[in-house]
Every structure is written in structure tokens, then in C-alpha cells.
Amino acid sequence: MTTVVVVKKAGEIAIAADSLVTFGDTRLSQAYEENRKVFVVGDSYVGLAGTTAHFPVMRAILTGMGDECRLHSRDDVFRTFVKVHQKLKEEYFLNTKEEEDDPYESSQITCVIANPTGIYGIYSYREVFVFDRFWGIGSGRNFALGAMYALYDHDLSASAIAEAGVAAGAEFDKSSCGPFQVHAFQIDTLNTIKP
């Protein structure tokens, strides 16, 4: 699977991911393919966890939506992912079934978004969470969350905490491995990116 983390601290937001892809018992490291689990949509960084089939599909959908792709509030992210779900079904033949008694069709998506308005987590039934400090997704998330929790109140930047989180995921999760992809940006009180 993966380890992807996001951290917001002292006017900085960082998103980091490992670079390992697995197929059952087979590992495909960065030495064989450039595995990127974070991609850019406008001023947002989107990180995914789960099946590798989601990566090209979600890149194509989100970057192809134009002005319909709004990722700057909980409600906007929710509305955007309702549209994404429809496209997943109609254009990419998504299997929406998880469990027999599911209340809604599943988008089979777990992702995080980092942008000037904050950090968001999106899950399979289009649940959207807004995180004030940090979060992680993927099979290494529990290790990453523990590391980030232990370091958050120390004198470290968001990017240093994010890198420590993804490093902890790679250290203990068999499906995560470096090198790491880390993106960080400063935000100001007007919620715009500083160069």
C-alpha cells in the first residue's frame, strides 16, 4: 500500500509520501519506476493510497475537470468528489461494491489534499475531514501518526514532521519505502501561497 502524510504548523503545510508500489508479494521500488503518489491540481497537492489503478484515473479526472474541480473547503471538496464518483462509474467502470449492507456506493478512494486553505482527508463514501494539525493514510499511517504526534509540539517545521512521519511508515510498514516525495509551502493569513 503506502504511507502518505500531511502536516500543518506555523504557517506551513507539508505533504509527503513514500515511493513503493506493491503487487501482492512483489515490490516495485523507485529504482524500477518513478512512483509518484502525490500530484498537483491547481494549487492543491493530492496524495492517494490504495490500488495503483486509482493513480492515473484520479490524475486524469481531477486535472481534467477544470473549474469544476474545487478543493478549497469541506463542502467544495465533497461536491467535487460526488462528481468524481460519477465519472469513476461512467468513464472508468469503477466497481462500487464493498459490503452488502453499505449505506452508499463506494468510490474506493482514500486521499488527502493539501492547499492554501488547509488539509483534507477524503474516504470511500465521500466523507470529507478537515485536519488542523496532521493526518496520514495508507498501510503505514499508524506508524506515521505516532511519529508525528510525538514530534508535533517540538521546535520542528511542518515539512520536518511530515518527513519523520513518512520515514516511520517506511521503517515499520512492509509496503512503504523511500525515497520520499515531500512538498511544502507557506500560507499567509489571506490563504495564498507564498513563493
NUZA-603771 format. One record per residue (C-alpha): z, y, x; residue in one letter. Coordinates in steps of 0.05 Angstrom, whole numbers, plus 32768, in hexadecimal, padded with zeros to 4 digits. Layout:
REM residues N
ZYXa/...
This chain:
REM residues 195
800080008000m/801580418021t/80478077802Et/803780BE8016v/806C80F58015v/8071813E8001v/80A781708016v/80B581B88001k/80E681E0802Ak/80EF82298041a/80AC82418028g/808582068045e/806681CB8022i/8050818D8048a/802D814D8033i/802881118062a/800A80CB805Ea/8003808D8088d/7FBE80718098s/7FC28026808Cl/7F9880028058v/7FA97FBA8045t/7F817F848022f/7FB37F4D8012g/7FCB7F368056d/7F957F5C807Ct/7FA57F9F809Cr/7F6E7FD380A8l/7F8A800880D7s/7F6F804B80ECq/7F4F80288128a/7F1B800980F9y/7F11803E80C4e/7F28808580B9e/7F588078807Fn/7F6A80BA805Dr/7F9B80B78024k/7F9F8103801Av/7F64812D8004f/7F5981767FF2v/7F4681917FAEv/7F4381DD7FAEg/7F8681F47FCAd/7FA881B27FB9s/7FB581757FE4y/7FB381347FBDv/7FD380F47FD8g/7FC880B07FB9l/7FEB806C7FBCa/7FD2802B7FA0g/7F9080077FA0t/7F5C80207FD1t/7F2A80227F98a/7F4D80617F7Eh/7F3F808B7FBCf/7EF480977FB5p/7EF980997F69v/7F3080CD7F67m/7F0F80F77F9Dr/7ECE80F67F75a/7EEF81077F32i/7F1E813E7F49l/7EED81617F77t/7EB6815B7F43g/7EDE817A7F09m/7ED581C27F20g/7EFE81F37EF7d/7F1781BA7ECAe/7F4281A17F04c/7F8181CA7EFDr/7FBC81B57F27l/7FEC81F17F28h/801F81E07EF2s/803C81A27ED2r/801581AE7E92d/7FD481BB7EB8d/7FDC817C7EE2v/7FEA81547EA3f/7FAC816F7E7Fr/7F8181637EBDt/7F99811B7EC3f/7F8B810E7E79v/7F4381227E89k/7F4580F77EC8v/7F5B80BB7E9Fh/7F2080C37E70q/7EF080C77EACk/7F11808A7ECCl/7F0480627E8Dk/7EBE807B7E7Ce/7E9E80867EC0e/7EC480577EEFy/7ED7801D7EBFf/7F2280207ECBl/7F4B7FE47EB2n/7F8280097E8Ct/7FAD7FCD7E7Ck/7FEF7FC17EA0e/80207FA17E6Fe/80167F897E28e/80497FB97E0Ad/80357FF87E32d/803C80377E07p/7FFC80567E24y/7FBF80417E4Be/7FCC80437E95s/7FA4806C7EC6s/7FBD803D7EFDq/7FC9807C7F28i/800380917F53t/7FF980D27F78c/801A81117F92v/7FFD81577F95i/8013818F7FC3a/7FFA81D67FB7n/8014821E7FB8p/803782137F75t/806081D77F8Cg/805F818C7F90i/804D815E7F57y/805081137F4Cg/802180F07F1Bi/802A80A97F02y/800280777EDAs/800F80907E94y/800080D87EA9r/804A80E87EB3e/804F81277EDEv/808D81387F06f/809B81787F2Cv/80C4816F7F6Cf/80ED81A87F89d/80FD81887FCDr/80D781487FDEf/80BA81077FC3w/809580C97FDAg/806580957FBEi/804B80527FD4g/806C80137FEEs/809080398026g/80AC806F7FF8r/80F480557FF7n/80F980588043f/80D8809C8043a/810680B7800Dl/814380A18034g/812B80C28074a/811881038051m/815B8105802Cy/818180FC806Da/815A8134808Fl/814D81678058y/818C81928062d/8182819480AEh/815E81CD80D2d/811981AD80CDl/80D781C580AFs/80B681A48072a/8081818780A0s/80B5816880CFa/80DA81498094i/8098812F8076a/8084811080B9e/80C880EF80BFa/80C180D38079g/807D80B58084v/8094809B80C8a/80CF807780A7a/809F80588075g/8072804080ADa/80AE802680D5e/80C97FF9809Ef/80917FED806Bd/80607FB6807Fk/80277FDA805As/802E801E807Ds/801A803380C3c/8008807080EDg/7FE7809A8102p/7FFE80CC80CDf/7FD7810180A9q/8003813F809Fv/7FEE817F807Bh/801D81BB8075a/80168201805Bf/8042823D804Fq/804C8259800Ai/8061829F7FF8d/808482BB7FBBt/804082C77F9Al/802F827D7FA1n/7FF482877FCFt/7FE58262800Fi/7FF18288804Fk/7FC1827A8088p/
